[in-house]
């Protein structure tokens, strides 16, 4: 929440979708029953229908009645919006420009007109807000699906592809996963992603248990003794992409970052033939050994997230899915690009090195040659930073994926 002199701004979640609303202050607390948000006559801020991320701006003026946010989605470039809570109107301050993309269109919010009508007390007329934000939904399709996991739980899956380039049942695709610390996958606008989409790729995001959801139970059901739920959810989403024809069966890739690599690595161990390529970035893979070393910076804090291996029951649970400890001998593993940073204080560089060495030594010899270790000797957990450094890193990742998954239509 954010508190102003005359307004209270609430960040709420309805059916898995982020929303913002404002309530006029002061609030009458003379209620004899439990008060719901809708009892306070809130004004829900108009938002785009394909919205994925809502990030508050710099709102530091307590006396102001204007609330600034940055809105973004996989098909809508970042847009800065000011919401006037007194007048119940919004105005677009700025939107990121994107060149060379066809299919640009303007759209009103996915709300009925009554949502953002303003009653004029003097003239008793309705004033309609005319401002619009731009998106590329006519060129790029963003679908939100619910995938049924092994135990019947529905897992949110966001699927992104280009309308003209995608070929049903033939396209390559890459599935992103994280599933830890109650964090939702980042699905905001990324112009670099267009180079994959325009080549016919599918980019998907699996919000597996352990990450962020509609309430705290989503995180708890994918952590500690229930961590394997995250892995099974990820596998279910990969199967869905194949079975529904979004991605060709032999052209599925996976990407994990940090703790998300635990999910990807464990999924590869369970179903090594499901993925053809995988990118593991600063990967948390040697779970048992890391959590048994309390001298490492995050070990004690991570007991709450993954469990304490010094407790026998929790040790058995961790050992059952720990990627490093469950590599299958002589199995054919997917081609892998494993990146690490020498100065990473969160995940030791040795975790990536040990994983690569063991995969090369234990798995099918023909497959092990396709395991690449790329070490950054100067950066930390989030790389070196800087626009050019990030572009170079992403270009390397995309080149790896395109080579391994055999692009038929190189542009």
C-alpha positions in Angstrom: 0.0 0.0 0.0 0.9 3.7 -0.4 -0.6 6.3 1.8 -1.3 9.9 0.8 -3.0 12.8 2.6 -6.4 12.1 1.0 -6.0 8.7 -0.6 -4.9 5.1 0.2 -3.5 3.2 -2.8 -3.8 -0.6 -2.6 -2.0 -3.2 -4.7 -4.3 -6.2 -4.9 -4.4 -9.5 -6.7 -7.6 -10.8 -8.3 -7.6 -14.2 -9.7 -3.9 -14.1 -10.3 -3.9 -10.6 -12.0 -2.3 -7.6 -10.4 -4.6 -4.6 -9.9 -4.4 -1.1 -8.3 -7.1 0.9 -6.6 -7.4 4.0 -4.5 -9.6 4.6 -1.5 -10.5 8.1 -0.2 -9.3 9.0 3.2 -10.3 9.3 6.0 -12.0 5.9 6.1 -15.1 5.3 8.3 -14.2 2.5 10.5 -17.6 2.2 12.2 -18.3 -1.2 10.7 -19.7 -4.1 12.7 -18.5 -6.8 10.3 -15.3 -7.6 8.4 -14.6 -5.0 5.8 -13.7 -5.9 2.3 -11.9 -3.6 -0.2 -15.0 -3.2 -2.3 -16.9 -1.9 0.8 -14.7 1.2 0.8 -15.9 2.3 -2.7 -12.5 2.0 -4.3 -11.5 3.3 -7.7 -9.8 0.6 -9.7 -7.2 2.0 -12.0 -7.8 1.2 -15.7 -5.2 -1.2 -16.9 -4.5 -2.9 -20.2 -6.1 -6.4 -20.6 -2.7 -8.0 -21.4 -0.9 -6.5 -18.5 1.7 -8.5 -16.7 3.7 -6.1 -14.6 2.8 -3.0 -12.5 5.7 -1.1 -11.0 5.1 2.0 -8.9 7.0 5.1 -9.9 8.6 7.7 -7.8 5.7 8.7 -5.6 7.2 10.8 -2.8 4.8 13.7 -2.5 2.5 13.0 0.4 0.1 15.9 -0.5 -0.3 14.8 -4.1 -3.4 13.1 -5.5 -1.5 11.7 -8.6 -0.1 8.2 -8.5 2.5 7.2 -11.1 3.2 3.7 -12.3 5.1 1.9 -15.1 3.0 -0.6 -16.9 4.4 -3.3 -19.2 3.6 -6.7 -20.8 5.2 -9.0 -23.3 3.4 -7.2 -26.2 3.2 -3.7 -24.8 6.3 -1.5 -24.4 6.8 0.2 -21.0 4.4 3.0 -20.5 4.4 5.6 -17.7 0.9 6.5 -16.5 -0.3 9.1 -14.0 -3.5 8.3 -12.2 -5.4 11.3 -10.8 -7.2 9.8 -7.8 -9.2 13.0 -7.1 -10.6 13.3 -10.6 -10.5 9.5 -11.3 -8.8 9.9 -14.6 -5.5 8.8 -16.0 -2.9 10.3 -18.4 -0.1 8.8 -20.3 3.2 10.5 -19.6 5.5 8.5 -21.9 5.7 5.2 -23.7 8.8 3.5 -25.0 9.2 3.8 -28.8 9.8 0.7 -30.8 11.0 0.9 -34.5 10.7 -1.7 -37.2 7.7 -3.5 -35.7 4.6 -3.8 -37.8 1.2 -4.4 -36.2 1.3 -1.4 -33.8 -2.2 -0.5 -32.6 -3.9 1.6 -29.9 -6.2 0.2 -27.3 -8.5 1.3 -24.5 -8.4 -0.6 -21.2 -10.1 -3.9 -21.0 -12.9 -2.5 -18.7 -16.4 -1.4 -19.4 -16.8 2.3 -20.0 -18.4 2.7 -16.6 -15.1 1.8 -15.0 -13.5 5.0 -15.9 -16.3 7.4 -16.4 -16.2 10.6 -14.3 -19.4 12.1 -13.0 -19.4 15.8 -13.3 -21.3 17.1 -10.3 -22.1 20.6 -11.8 -23.3 19.7 -15.3 -24.3 16.1 -14.5 -22.6 14.7 -17.6 -20.2 11.9 -18.3 -16.7 12.7 -19.4 -14.8 9.9 -21.2 -11.0 9.5 -21.0 -9.7 9.6 -24.6 -6.0 8.6 -24.0 -4.8 5.3 -25.3 -1.7 3.1 -24.9 0.0 1.3 -27.8 0.7 -2.4 -28.0 1.7 -4.9 -30.6 -0.9 -7.6 -30.0 -1.8 -7.7 -33.7 1.8 -8.8 -34.5 2.6 -10.8 -31.4 0.2 -13.1 -29.6 0.3 -13.4 -25.8 -1.8 -16.3 -24.4 -2.4 -17.1 -20.8 -3.2 -20.8 -20.2 -3.7 -23.0 -17.1 -1.8 -26.3 -17.2 -3.0 -29.2 -15.1 0.0 -30.6 -13.1 0.4 -34.1 -11.8 -1.8 -33.6 -8.8 -4.6 -31.6 -10.5 -3.3 -28.1 -9.6 -3.6 -25.6 -12.4 -0.3 -23.8 -13.3 -0.3 -20.4 -15.0 1.5 -20.5 -18.3 2.2 -17.5 -20.5 2.9 -18.2 -24.2 4.3 -15.6 -26.6 4.7 -16.0 -30.3 4.6 -14.0 -33.6 1.4 -14.2 -35.5 3.1 -14.5 -38.9 6.2 -16.6 -38.1 4.9 -19.2 -35.8 4.1 -22.6 -37.3 1.9 -25.0 -35.3 3.7 -28.2 -34.4 6.9 -27.1 -36.1 8.3 -24.1 -34.2 11.1 -24.2 -31.7 10.4 -22.9 -28.2 12.0 -22.0 -24.9 10.4 -22.3 -21.5 11.4 -20.1 -18.6 11.1 -21.3 -15.0 12.0 -20.0 -11.5 9.7 -21.1 -8.7 11.4 -19.9 -5.6 11.2 -17.2 -2.9 7.6 -16.3 -3.8 8.8 -14.4 -6.9 6.8 -14.1 -10.1 8.6 -14.5 -13.4 9.5 -11.2 -15.1 7.3 -10.9 -18.1 7.6 -7.3 -19.0 8.4 -5.9 -22.5 11.8 -7.0 -23.9 12.7 -5.7 -27.3 15.6 -8.2 -27.5 13.1 -11.0 -27.4 11.7 -10.0 -30.8 14.7 -11.5 -32.7 13.5 -14.9 -31.5 9.8 -14.3 -32.1 10.3 -13.0 -35.6 12.2 -16.2 -36.4 9.1 -18.3 -35.4 10.1 -19.1 -31.9 7.7 -19.6 -29.0 8.8 -18.0 -25.7 6.8 -19.3 -22.6 6.9 -18.6 -18.9 5.8 -21.2 -16.3 4.8 -19.7 -13.0 5.3 -22.9 -11.1 4.6 -23.4 -7.4 7.3 -22.0 -5.1 7.1 -18.6 -7.0 4.5 -15.9 -6.6 0.8 -16.6 -6.9 -2.6 -15.4 -5.8 -1.6 -15.9 -2.1 1.2 -17.1 0.1 0.1 -20.7 -0.2 1.4 -20.9 -3.8 4.9 -20.2 -2.5 4.7 -22.6 0.4 3.4 -25.4 -1.8 6.6 -25.3 -3.8 9.2 -24.9 -1.1 10.7 -27.1 1.7 9.4 -30.6 1.6 7.1 -29.7 -1.3 9.9 -28.5 -3.6 9.4 -31.2 -6.1 6.0 -29.7 -7.0 7.9 -27.0 -8.7 9.7 -29.5 -10.9 6.6 -31.5 -11.8 4.8 -28.2 -12.7 7.6 -27.2 -15.0 7.6 -30.6 -16.7 3.8 -30.4 -17.1 4.1 -27.0 -18.8 6.8 -28.3 -21.2 4.5 -31.2 -22.1 1.6 -28.9 -22.7 3.6 -26.8 -25.2 4.3 -30.0 -27.2 1.0 -31.7 -26.9 -1.0 -28.6 -27.9 1.3 -28.0 -30.9 2.9 -24.8 -29.8 6.4 -26.3 -30.0 7.9 -29.2 -32.0 8.6 -32.2 -29.7 12.3 -32.2 -30.6 12.8 -28.5 -30.4 12.0 -27.6 -26.7 14.5 -25.6 -24.8 14.6 -24.5 -21.1 16.0 -21.5 -19.3 16.6 -21.1 -15.6 18.4 -18.4 -13.5 19.9 -18.9 -10.1 17.4 -20.9 -8.0 15.4 -21.5 -11.1 18.2 -23.7 -12.4 17.3 -26.1 -9.6 13.9 -26.6 -11.2 15.4 -26.9 -14.7 18.2 -29.2 -13.6 15.9 -31.5 -11.7 13.5 -31.7 -14.6 16.4 -32.7 -17.0 17.4 -35.4 -14.6 13.8 -36.8 -14.4 13.1 -36.5 -18.1 16.4 -36.1 -20.0 14.7 -36.6 -23.4 12.1 -33.9 -22.9 14.4 -31.0 -23.6 16.8 -30.6 -26.5 18.6 -27.5 -25.1 19.0 -25.8 -21.7 20.6 -22.6 -20.5 21.5 -22.5 -16.8 22.6 -19.1 -15.6 24.6 -18.7 -12.4 22.9 -22.0 -11.4 22.0 -23.3 -7.9 22.5 -27.0 -8.6 24.6 -28.5 -5.8 21.8 -28.1 -3.3 22.9 -30.6 -0.6 26.5 -29.6 -0.3 25.7 -25.9 -0.3 23.0 -26.2 2.4 25.4 -28.3 4.5 27.9 -25.5 4.6 26.7 -22.8 7.0 29.7 -20.6 6.3 28.3 -19.6 2.9 26.4 -16.3 2.8 22.8 -17.6 2.0 22.8 -21.1 3.5 21.1 -20.4 6.8 18.6 -18.1 5.2 17.8 -20.7 2.6 16.8 -23.3 5.3 13.4 -21.7 5.3 13.1 -21.9 1.5 14.6 -25.4 0.7 14.9 -27.1 4.1 17.7 -27.9 6.5 19.7 -31.0 5.5 20.9 -31.4 9.0 17.4 -32.7 9.8 17.2 -36.2 8.4 13.7 -36.0 6.9 14.6 -32.8 5.1 17.9 -34.1 4.0 16.2 -37.1 2.3 13.8 -34.7 0.6 16.6 -32.4 -0.7 18.7 -35.3 -1.8 15.8 -36.7 -3.9 15.7 -33.8 -6.2 19.2 -32.1 -5.9 20.3 -31.8 -9.6 24.0 -32.5 -8.9 23.3 -35.6 -6.9 20.8 -37.1 -9.4 22.6 -37.0 -12.7 21.8 -40.2 -14.6 24.8 -42.2 -15.8 25.1 -43.0 -19.5 21.8 -41.1 -20.3 21.6 -38.7 -23.3 21.3 -35.2 -21.8 20.3 -32.1 -23.8 22.9 -29.6 -25.0 23.6 -27.1 -22.2 25.0 -23.7 -21.9 26.0 -23.1 -18.2 27.2 -19.6 -17.2 28.8 -18.6 -14.0 30.4 -15.6 -12.4 33.7 -15.8 -10.5 32.7 -13.0 -8.1 29.2 -14.3 -7.4 28.5 -14.1 -3.7 25.1 -15.8 -3.9 25.9 -18.9 -5.9 29.4 -20.2 -5.9 31.1 -20.5 -9.3 32.1 -24.1 -8.3 28.4 -25.2 -8.6 28.3 -24.6 -12.3 31.8 -26.1 -12.7 31.0 -29.3 -10.7 27.7 -29.8 -12.7 29.4 -29.5 -16.1 32.3 -31.8 -15.0 29.9 -34.5 -13.7 27.6 -34.3 -16.7 30.6 -34.6 -19.1 32.0 -37.5 -17.1 28.8 -39.4 -16.4 26.4 -39.0 -19.2 26.5 -40.2 -22.8 29.8 -39.2 -24.4 28.2 -37.9 -27.6 25.9 -35.6 -25.6 28.5 -34.5 -23.0 30.5 -32.7 -25.7 27.6 -30.3 -26.1 27.9 -29.0 -22.5 29.5 -25.5 -22.5 30.8 -23.7 -19.4 31.0 -20.0 -19.9 32.6 -18.2 -16.9 32.6 -14.5 -16.3 35.8 -13.6 -14.4 34.8 -10.1 -13.4 31.0 -9.9 -12.9 28.8 -11.0 -10.0 25.5 -12.7 -9.6 23.8 -10.4 -12.1 26.6 -10.2 -14.5 28.7 -7.1 -15.4 25.7 -4.9 -16.1 25.6 -2.2 -18.8 23.5 -2.2 -21.9 26.2 -3.5 -24.3 27.2 -6.3 -21.9 23.7 -7.5 -21.5 23.1 -7.4 -25.3 26.3 -9.4 -25.9 25.3 -12.0 -23.3 21.8 -12.4 -24.7 23.2 -12.6 -28.3 25.4 -15.5 -27.1 22.4 -17.2 -25.5 20.3 -16.9 -28.6 23.1 -18.1 -30.9 23.4 -21.2 -28.7 19.7 -21.9 -28.8 19.4 -21.3 -32.6 22.4 -23.6 -33.3 21.2 -26.4 -31.1 17.5 -26.4 -32.0 18.3 -26.2 -35.7 16.7 -23.1 -37.1 15.2 -23.7 -40.5 14.3 -20.1 -41.3 17.3 -18.0 -40.4 16.9 -14.3 -40.9 
